[in-house]
Amino acid sequence: MNYKGKTVWITGASSGIGAELARQFAMEGARVIISSHEAEELAGVKKQLESVSTDIHQVVFNLGNPDEVQATADKILKDFGRVDVLMNNGGISTRALATETSLEIDRRIMEIDYFSGVILTKALLPAMVENGYGHIGVTSSISGKFGFPLRSAYAAAKHALFGFYKSVWAENNKNGIRVTVFSPGRVQTNISLHALEKDGKEHGKMDPGQAKGITPEKCAQKMILAMKRNRKDVLIGGSELVMVWIHKYCKPLYYMLVNKISST
């Protein structure tokens, strides 16, 4: 499996994992569409990618605005005819206690991290089915596998991704549709910097554990390799992934450990 000649659309592509996915797909010869609400940063990524490929296209839109998401999907289909690979990678996290997080922030996180990808998937899936091929890559998180302090809204949205996309695969794999859900652990990205605190302001700090995580380059390599192998549910990271297995096979130990994690 290679992506030469395929049209790949990546959200959250202005930095981190998304920007690195764009570079690696471009190196494989794909037509790459990069998206983000950060126009200046996205333009910088496009300029860097132009040294790799001339078939790079940028589309600026806000994942938090459902009307804008739908309109962008319609325009992409009109302009490009098809999308072979959709990478629902864009998202935002939280650093706030559930009791201090307003419902407005809960809804905002869910809109960006969950509903935006659902809108894009519903818009693009019929054409994928008609073409007999499509691959949807979804960036969840190990927080989508278990609860974690200060991330109630984020974990909820990431949990929701599994229910939706596993159902999409079950309904459409016979039509040539592939779905891969990724659960990264610690990756050296800006996600903690932009995470929302209880008042809606950005956290503005790099989590110490995250700073020691794997690089976006390594994460993207593992993601693309997993997609080539048609894997469905993929853990990516380092030693922190052991928490997933503890939660799955030794619940008492999980509850003891998570109770010791600072929530301040």
Order of alpha helices (4+ residues) and beta strands (2+ residues): beta-alpha-beta-alpha-beta-alpha-beta-alpha-alpha-beta-alpha-beta-alpha-alpha-alpha-beta-alpha-alpha
